[in-house]
Amino acid sequence: MIQESAAYGKLAAAAGKGYTWRMDLKNYFAKKSLRKRLAAAASHAETIRRMERHLASPEEDARLRDAVVGARKAAKSARTMDELNAAMNALDAAIGEGSSWRPLHPHALAENFEVLVVAIAVAMAFRCYFLQPFKIPTGSMQPTLYGIHTVTHSNPTQWDKMPLKVLKWCATGEWYTEVRVGQGGTVSPLPTTVKPGYVTFRVAGVNYHVPAEAVVEKGMLNVAALRDLRPNGTIPSGGVLWSGTVKAGDHVFVNRVAWNFRYPRRGDVMVFSTTGIEGLPDGTHYIKRMSGLPGEKVQINPPNLLINGEAVMEPYTMARIANMERITPDAPPYAGYTLITTNNYVRAEAPVPLCSKRDKVTLGPNEYYALGDNTTNSRDSRYWGPVPDRNLLGPAAFIYWPFTRFRLID
């Protein structure tokens, strides 16, 4: 019996030690968790104090400051749960009911919303003062920059089918489409369109939009380019008006800061506001190449641009246009600098429109001359005159989308 009692005593002692060890471990993790919560609460309370101290009395401010200091000290060095809880209670009392402090974040959703608002504000400030995105809408700067353009074909690949179609568009900006009619009938082009860059056709009372580039040649509508159009001007049910790939225009970032530290230079790809320029729509932006500087005399003797009677060969970005070079082996060559061959769009009160080699434009002290790199298809200063310096926004810096055309702009 004595031996059994001794054995039982040893077992009970061992069990007691195991229970104590487990309790110590449990208390350790509980204190660790409470320390973290206390440190976070102290940080949050300090944020409230800094942002709302103008609403509190000096006594309340001092009380909350002392509570924050005590909470941070307890979070680092308190040994017992009672000390940690006391510090937490003091912090709650200093910022709770009866005080002038207002909680900033009643729940996590509000805190995340504030972070989102701040992020948007920073992005908008960056956009306004540093880099501003701009979309190239037309082909006036080709092949330097591409606007929205099309390739007519009827042979889609696997990449032109869902879901790979979406991935292709994200990377290249290319989207294969078919303008297929429902019910057949007579194809009638409408004189106006509700979709810029497209020609609207009506078939059996339904409007269909076809990219203008695919069916307009030299300003004239070419209905023969429609794919399934019959000789009598009708299309069968389920027929396709047009099919092909629509390529998104280049998206560029404009450097809003550069011209604050240096003067605009010839050859800069300039973005400017159209506001106040007669002959252009207000409230939009154009992108052209800066070709003439204040006080200069501008002429065109195809394929050269003349400044003060001398052909421009500097910088190289201007010379390659006059030399009709290619920027890449697969790109079309530049067409050189060309004169206006029609006065259809020239206002009677406009400056000299450079219709002949003898025409010359003298720029004022605060005026710049803007030309598209593709002068055969560009509405630029030849039509509506110089750009005042107050309208200048900044030089285009680089293409950021489509990703396949990502590069610096020269």
C-alpha positions as CSV (number, residue, x, y, z in Angstrom):
1,M,0.0,0.0,0.0
2,I,2.8,2.4,0.9
3,Q,4.4,1.7,-2.5
4,E,1.1,2.3,-4.3
5,S,0.6,5.6,-2.5
6,A,4.1,6.8,-3.4
7,A,3.5,5.9,-7.0
8,Y,0.2,7.7,-7.1
9,G,1.8,10.8,-5.5
10,K,4.5,10.9,-8.2
11,L,1.9,10.5,-11.0
12,A,-0.3,13.3,-9.5
13,A,2.8,15.6,-9.2
14,A,3.7,14.9,-12.8
15,A,0.2,15.6,-14.0
16,G,0.2,18.9,-12.0
17,K,3.4,20.0,-13.6
18,G,1.9,19.2,-17.1
19,Y,-1.2,21.2,-16.3
20,T,0.9,24.2,-15.1
21,W,3.1,24.0,-18.2
22,R,0.0,24.1,-20.4
23,M,-1.5,27.0,-18.5
24,D,1.8,29.0,-18.7
25,L,1.9,28.4,-22.5
26,K,-1.8,29.5,-22.9
27,N,-1.1,32.6,-20.8
28,Y,2.0,33.4,-22.9
29,F,0.0,33.4,-26.2
30,A,-2.9,35.3,-24.5
31,K,-0.5,38.1,-23.3
32,K,1.2,38.2,-26.7
33,S,-2.1,38.7,-28.4
34,L,-3.2,41.4,-25.9
35,R,0.2,43.2,-26.4
36,K,-0.4,43.4,-30.1
37,R,-4.0,44.7,-29.7
38,L,-2.8,47.2,-27.1
39,A,0.0,48.5,-29.4
40,A,-2.5,48.8,-32.3
41,A,-5.0,50.6,-30.1
42,A,-2.3,53.0,-28.9
43,S,-1.3,53.8,-32.5
44,H,-4.9,54.3,-33.5
45,A,-5.6,56.6,-30.5
46,E,-2.5,58.7,-31.3
47,T,-3.8,59.1,-34.9
48,I,-7.2,60.3,-33.5
49,R,-5.3,62.7,-31.1
50,R,-3.3,64.3,-33.9
51,M,-6.2,64.8,-36.3
52,E,-8.9,65.8,-33.7
53,R,-6.9,67.7,-31.0
54,H,-8.5,71.0,-32.1
55,L,-11.8,69.7,-30.8
56,A,-10.5,68.7,-27.3
57,S,-9.6,70.7,-24.3
58,P,-6.0,70.8,-23.1
59,E,-6.9,68.5,-20.2
60,E,-8.4,65.9,-22.5
61,D,-5.4,66.1,-24.8
62,A,-3.0,65.6,-21.9
63,R,-5.1,62.7,-20.6
64,L,-5.1,60.9,-24.0
65,R,-1.4,61.5,-24.5
66,D,-0.6,60.0,-21.1
67,A,-2.9,57.0,-21.9
68,V,-1.1,56.4,-25.2
69,V,2.3,56.6,-23.5
70,G,1.2,54.2,-20.8
71,A,-0.4,51.8,-23.3
72,R,2.8,51.7,-25.4
73,K,5.0,51.1,-22.3
74,A,2.7,48.3,-21.1
75,A,2.7,46.7,-24.5
76,K,6.5,46.4,-24.3
77,S,7.2,45.6,-20.6
78,A,4.0,44.6,-18.7
79,R,4.3,41.2,-17.1
80,T,0.8,40.3,-16.2
81,M,-2.6,40.3,-17.9
82,D,-3.9,42.7,-15.2
83,E,-1.3,45.3,-16.2
84,L,-2.2,45.0,-19.9
85,N,-5.9,45.1,-19.2
86,A,-5.5,48.2,-17.0
87,A,-3.6,50.0,-19.7
88,M,-6.3,49.1,-22.3
89,N,-9.0,50.3,-19.9
90,A,-7.2,53.6,-19.4
91,L,-7.0,54.1,-23.1
92,D,-10.7,53.3,-23.6
93,A,-11.6,55.7,-20.8
94,A,-9.5,58.6,-22.2
95,I,-11.1,58.3,-25.7
96,G,-14.5,57.0,-24.8
97,E,-17.9,58.6,-23.9
98,G,-17.8,62.0,-22.3
99,S,-14.7,63.1,-24.2
100,S,-14.4,65.3,-27.3
101,W,-12.6,62.7,-29.3
102,R,-14.4,61.3,-32.4
103,P,-13.4,57.8,-33.6
104,L,-12.0,58.0,-37.1
105,H,-12.8,54.5,-38.2
106,P,-15.9,52.9,-36.7
107,H,-15.2,49.7,-38.7
108,A,-12.7,48.2,-41.2
109,L,-14.8,49.2,-44.3
110,A,-14.4,52.9,-43.4
111,E,-10.7,52.5,-42.9
112,N,-10.3,50.8,-46.3
113,F,-12.4,53.5,-47.9
114,E,-10.2,56.2,-46.5
115,V,-7.1,54.4,-47.9
116,L,-8.8,54.2,-51.3
117,V,-9.7,57.9,-51.3
118,V,-6.1,58.9,-50.4
119,A,-4.7,56.6,-53.1
120,I,-7.1,58.1,-55.7
121,A,-6.2,61.6,-54.5
122,V,-2.5,60.9,-54.9
123,A,-3.0,59.4,-58.4
124,M,-5.0,62.4,-59.5
125,A,-2.4,64.8,-58.1
126,F,0.3,62.8,-60.0
127,R,-1.8,62.9,-63.1
128,C,-2.4,66.7,-62.9
129,Y,1.2,67.7,-62.1
130,F,3.5,65.1,-63.5
131,L,2.3,62.5,-66.0
132,Q,-1.1,62.7,-67.8
133,P,-2.5,59.9,-70.0
134,F,-3.5,60.7,-73.5
135,K,-5.1,58.6,-76.2
136,I,-4.1,58.9,-79.9
137,P,-7.4,59.1,-81.8
138,T,-6.2,59.5,-85.4
139,G,-3.4,58.6,-87.8
140,S,-2.0,62.1,-88.1
141,M,1.2,61.1,-86.3
142,Q,1.8,57.8,-88.1
143,P,4.1,55.9,-88.2
144,T,5.5,57.5,-85.0
145,L,2.2,57.1,-83.1
146,Y,-0.8,55.1,-84.2
147,G,-4.4,56.1,-83.8
148,I,-7.3,53.7,-84.0
149,H,-6.9,51.8,-87.3
150,T,-8.2,48.6,-88.9
151,V,-7.0,45.6,-90.9
152,T,-9.8,44.1,-93.1
153,H,-9.7,40.3,-93.2
154,S,-12.0,37.3,-92.6
155,N,-9.5,34.8,-91.2
156,P,-9.6,34.9,-87.4
157,T,-7.1,32.8,-85.6
158,Q,-7.5,30.9,-82.3
159,W,-6.3,34.0,-80.6
160,D,-9.3,35.9,-82.0
161,K,-11.8,33.6,-80.3
162,M,-12.9,33.7,-76.6
163,P,-11.3,33.5,-74.1
164,L,-7.9,34.1,-75.7
165,K,-9.4,37.1,-77.5
166,V,-9.4,39.0,-74.3
167,L,-5.8,38.2,-73.5
168,K,-4.8,39.3,-77.0
169,W,-6.6,42.6,-76.6
170,C,-4.9,43.2,-73.2
171,A,-1.5,42.7,-74.7
172,T,-1.8,44.2,-78.2
173,G,-5.0,46.3,-78.2
174,E,-6.2,44.2,-81.2
175,W,-9.8,43.0,-81.3
176,Y,-11.3,40.9,-84.2
177,T,-14.9,41.8,-85.0
178,E,-17.6,41.0,-87.5
179,V,-20.4,43.4,-88.2
180,R,-23.1,40.8,-89.0
181,V,-26.6,41.8,-89.8
182,G,-29.7,40.1,-88.5
183,Q,-32.4,40.5,-91.1
184,G,-31.2,41.2,-94.7
185,G,-32.3,44.1,-96.9
186,T,-31.1,47.2,-98.6
187,V,-27.9,48.8,-97.1
188,S,-28.3,52.5,-96.6
189,P,-25.5,54.7,-95.3
190,L,-26.6,57.4,-92.8
191,P,-25.4,60.9,-93.3
192,T,-24.4,61.2,-89.6
193,T,-23.2,58.7,-87.1
194,V,-23.5,58.5,-83.3
195,K,-20.2,56.7,-83.0
196,P,-17.1,58.7,-83.8
197,G,-14.7,57.0,-86.1
198,Y,-17.4,54.8,-87.6
199,V,-19.8,54.9,-90.6
200,T,-23.4,53.9,-89.7
201,F,-25.4,51.8,-92.1
202,R,-29.1,50.9,-91.8
203,V,-30.4,47.5,-92.8
204,A,-34.0,46.5,-92.2
205,G,-34.4,49.4,-89.7
206,V,-31.4,48.5,-87.6
207,N,-28.2,50.5,-87.4
208,Y,-24.7,48.9,-87.8
209,H,-21.4,50.6,-87.3
210,V,-18.4,49.9,-89.6
211,P,-14.9,51.5,-88.9
212,A,-14.6,54.6,-91.2
213,E,-11.1,53.7,-92.1
214,A,-12.3,50.5,-93.7
215,V,-14.9,52.1,-96.0
216,V,-13.7,55.7,-96.6
217,E,-11.1,56.5,-99.1
218,K,-9.9,60.1,-99.8
219,G,-12.9,61.4,-98.0
220,M,-15.4,59.4,-100.2
221,L,-17.5,56.5,-99.0
222,N,-16.6,53.2,-100.8
223,V,-19.5,50.8,-100.3
224,A,-17.8,48.3,-102.5
225,A,-15.5,47.6,-99.5
226,L,-18.5,46.0,-97.6
227,R,-17.9,42.3,-97.5
228,D,-21.3,40.6,-98.4
229,L,-22.9,43.5,-100.3
230,R,-24.7,42.4,-103.4
231,P,-24.5,44.3,-106.7
232,N,-28.1,45.6,-106.2
233,G,-27.1,47.2,-102.9
234,T,-28.7,44.6,-100.6
235,I,-27.2,42.1,-98.1
236,P,-28.6,38.6,-97.2
237,S,-29.8,37.8,-93.7
238,G,-26.8,36.9,-91.5
239,G,-24.5,38.6,-94.0
240,V,-21.3,40.4,-92.9
241,L,-20.9,44.1,-93.6
242,W,-17.3,44.1,-92.5
243,S,-14.9,41.9,-90.7
244,G,-11.4,42.4,-89.5
245,T,-9.2,43.6,-86.7
246,V,-9.6,46.9,-84.9
247,K,-6.4,48.1,-83.4
248,A,-6.6,50.5,-80.5
249,G,-4.7,53.8,-80.8
250,D,-1.5,54.3,-78.8
251,H,-1.9,55.5,-75.2
252,V,0.8,57.8,-74.1
253,F,1.9,59.7,-71.0
254,V,2.5,63.4,-71.3
255,N,5.3,64.9,-69.2
256,R,3.6,67.9,-67.5
257,V,6.9,69.0,-65.8
258,A,9.5,69.1,-68.5
259,W,8.7,72.6,-69.9
260,N,8.9,74.1,-66.5
261,F,12.6,73.5,-66.5
262,R,13.4,74.0,-70.2
263,Y,12.0,75.7,-73.3
264,P,10.0,73.7,-75.8
265,R,12.3,72.4,-78.6
266,R,11.8,71.8,-82.2
267,G,11.0,68.1,-82.7
268,D,9.1,67.7,-79.4
269,V,5.9,65.7,-79.8
270,M,3.7,68.3,-78.3
271,V,0.3,68.0,-76.6
272,F,-1.7,71.1,-76.4
273,S,-5.2,72.4,-75.5
274,T,-7.5,73.5,-78.3
275,T,-9.3,76.0,-76.2
276,G,-9.3,79.5,-77.8
277,I,-7.8,78.3,-81.2
278,E,-10.3,79.3,-83.8
279,G,-11.3,76.4,-86.1
280,L,-10.7,73.7,-83.4
281,P,-13.3,72.3,-81.0
282,D,-12.9,73.7,-77.4
283,G,-12.2,71.5,-74.5
284,T,-10.0,68.8,-76.1
285,H,-6.3,68.1,-76.7
286,Y,-4.3,67.6,-79.9
287,I,-1.0,65.9,-80.4
288,K,1.4,67.1,-83.1
289,R,5.2,67.6,-83.6
290,M,6.6,71.0,-82.7
291,S,8.0,72.2,-86.0
292,G,8.3,76.0,-85.8
293,L,9.4,78.2,-82.8
294,P,8.6,81.8,-81.9
295,G,9.8,84.4,-84.4
296,E,10.6,81.9,-87.2
297,K,9.4,81.9,-90.8
298,V,7.9,78.6,-91.8
299,Q,7.6,77.2,-95.4
300,I,7.1,73.8,-97.0
301,N,9.0,72.8,-100.2
302,P,8.0,69.1,-100.4
303,P,9.4,67.0,-99.0
304,N,11.3,69.5,-96.9
305,L,10.2,71.8,-94.1
306,L,11.9,75.2,-94.4
307,I,12.7,77.4,-91.4
308,N,13.9,80.9,-92.3
309,G,14.6,79.6,-95.8
310,E,16.7,76.6,-94.7
311,A,15.7,72.9,-94.9
312,V,15.3,71.4,-91.4
313,M,17.7,68.5,-90.8
314,E,17.9,68.8,-87.0
315,P,16.9,67.1,-84.8
316,Y,17.0,63.7,-86.5
317,T,13.3,63.1,-85.8
318,M,12.5,66.0,-88.2
319,A,15.1,64.9,-90.8
320,R,13.7,61.3,-91.1
321,I,10.3,62.7,-92.1
322,A,11.8,64.8,-94.9
323,N,14.0,61.9,-96.0
324,M,10.9,59.6,-96.0
325,E,12.6,57.0,-93.9
326,R,11.1,54.0,-92.1
327,I,11.4,53.8,-88.3
328,T,11.1,50.0,-88.4
329,P,11.4,47.6,-91.4
330,D,7.7,46.7,-91.2
331,A,6.4,50.3,-90.8
332,P,5.4,52.4,-93.7
333,P,7.8,55.2,-94.7
334,Y,7.2,58.8,-93.8
335,A,5.6,60.8,-96.6
336,G,7.7,63.9,-96.1
337,Y,6.3,67.4,-95.6
338,T,3.4,68.2,-97.9
339,L,1.4,71.2,-98.9
340,I,-2.4,71.6,-98.6
341,T,-3.9,70.5,-101.9
342,T,-7.5,71.6,-101.2
343,N,-9.0,74.7,-99.4
344,N,-12.1,72.8,-98.4
345,Y,-11.3,73.1,-94.7
346,V,-9.4,76.4,-94.7
347,R,-11.2,79.3,-93.0
348,A,-11.2,82.6,-94.9
349,E,-9.7,84.4,-92.0
350,A,-7.0,81.8,-91.3
351,P,-3.3,82.7,-91.5
352,V,-1.4,81.7,-94.7
353,P,-2.3,78.0,-95.1
354,L,0.8,76.8,-96.9
355,C,-0.9,75.8,-100.1
356,S,2.1,76.6,-102.3
357,K,5.9,76.7,-102.0
358,R,5.7,80.5,-101.9
359,D,3.4,80.6,-98.9
360,K,5.2,81.6,-95.7
361,V,4.1,81.9,-92.1
362,T,5.9,84.2,-89.7
363,L,5.3,83.2,-86.1
364,G,4.7,85.6,-83.3
365,P,6.9,85.9,-80.1
366,N,4.7,83.4,-78.2
367,E,3.6,81.1,-81.1
368,Y,4.5,77.5,-82.1
369,Y,3.9,75.7,-85.4
370,A,2.4,72.2,-85.1
371,L,2.6,69.6,-87.9
372,G,1.6,66.0,-87.9
373,D,4.3,63.5,-88.9
374,N,1.8,62.2,-91.5
375,T,1.1,65.5,-93.2
376,T,-0.9,63.8,-96.0
377,N,-3.6,63.1,-93.3
378,S,-3.2,65.7,-90.6
379,R,-5.3,68.7,-89.7
380,D,-2.6,70.9,-88.2
381,S,-1.3,74.4,-88.2
382,R,-1.4,74.5,-92.0
383,Y,-5.2,74.7,-91.6
384,W,-5.9,76.7,-88.3
385,G,-2.6,78.5,-87.6
386,P,-0.1,78.6,-84.8
387,V,-0.5,77.3,-81.2
388,P,-0.2,80.0,-78.4
389,D,2.3,79.1,-75.7
390,R,-0.5,79.3,-73.1
391,N,-2.1,76.2,-74.7
392,L,1.0,74.0,-74.4
393,L,0.6,71.0,-72.0
394,G,3.8,69.1,-72.3
395,P,5.8,66.7,-74.5
396,A,4.7,63.1,-74.9
397,A,7.0,60.9,-73.0
398,F,6.3,57.2,-73.8
399,I,3.7,54.8,-75.0
400,Y,2.4,52.7,-72.1
401,W,-0.3,50.7,-74.0
402,P,-0.6,48.5,-76.0
403,F,2.2,46.7,-74.3
404,T,3.6,45.5,-77.6
405,R,4.3,49.1,-78.5
406,F,5.7,50.2,-75.2
407,R,8.6,52.5,-75.8
408,L,9.9,56.1,-75.4
409,I,8.7,58.6,-77.9
410,D,11.2,60.5,-80.0
